[in-house]
Amino acid sequence: MKPNESQIRQALEHAKQIYGHGEDKYYIAQTLLYFNHRLEKLEKVHEAASQYLKFGQDEHEHSVLLLAVEAVREQEAHEKLDDQHDFGL
């Protein structure tokens, strides 16, 4: 069942507190915060793609879409570097 906006805000606030205090034994708070951040970036891609298609593949909308996709790619590249450092590679 989908939570309402108030429930989402509460869950994120609690996740920040739990994660910030180092009490996230099963990484649930960390995972929630990560997926929320990722969702925000992907929602921008979705919105940009929708606008791009809606306005007949306008040049400006195309550049907005490319920027949104690039932001997701940059996050993925940063995460890969973090993963490599975690494994000592």
C-alpha positions, 0 to 999 in steps of 0.5 A: 500500500502506498504511503501518503506524503506525511508518512513518507516525510516521517519515515525519512526523518526517522531514517535520518535519525536512525542512520545518523546515530549509527543504530541502523543494524540491518541497513534499512534506514540507509537503504530507504535514504539511498532509494529516496535520493535515487528516486528523486533523480529518476523522477527528474529523468521521467519528467524530462522525458515526458516533456521532451516527448510532449513538446515534439522533441524540442531542443531545449527539452532534449538538453534538459533530458540529457542533463537529468540522465547525466546526473543519474550516470554521475551518481552511478559512477560515483557509487562504483568508485565508492564500491571499489574503495570499499573493496580496496581495489 
